[in-house]
Amino acid sequence: MSLFTYVSLLSITIYTFGFAVSLWKGKQKMSAVAVLFLTLCIIILPFFTIL
């Protein structure tokens, strides 16, 4: 179950970061910064709740 949790979090993080990069390339800098903040939250919050 632990492996499934790590793989899920990693795939969601990579997908969200890719979305932020695509927003940045599309000249939507403020949206990209917001999505990068969301990506950081996805990385940090599981240490307080799941793990």
N, C-alpha and C positions, 0 to 999 in steps of 0.2 A: 504494500500500500504506500509505503514511503517513496518508493521509486516512481510510482504513478503520480504522486503529488509533485515531485521534483520535475518530472518530464512535462506535466501539465503547466506548471508555473513557468518553466523555461520556454515552452512553445508560445504561451500567451505573451510573455515578455518580448520575445523576438518578433512576433507578429505586430505588437503594438509599437515597438521601436521602428519597424519597417514602415508602418503607417505614418509615424512622425517624420521620417525621412522623406516620404513621398509628399507630405504637406509642405515641408521645407523647400523641396524642389519646385513645388507649385506656387511659390511666393506667398505662402500663408504662414508667415513666421510666428505670429502670436498663437495660432492654433497648434503649430508644431511644438512650441514651448509648453503649452498646456498638456499636450499628449505626452511629451517627455516627462513632465511632472507626474502624470498618471503612471508612466512606466516605472519611475522611481518608487512610487507608492506600491506598485505590484511587486517590486523586488523587496521592499523593506517590511511591509505589513505582515506577511506570513510568519516572520520571526516572532511577532507578538501574539499571533493567534493560532496558526496551524502547527508550527514547529515548536 
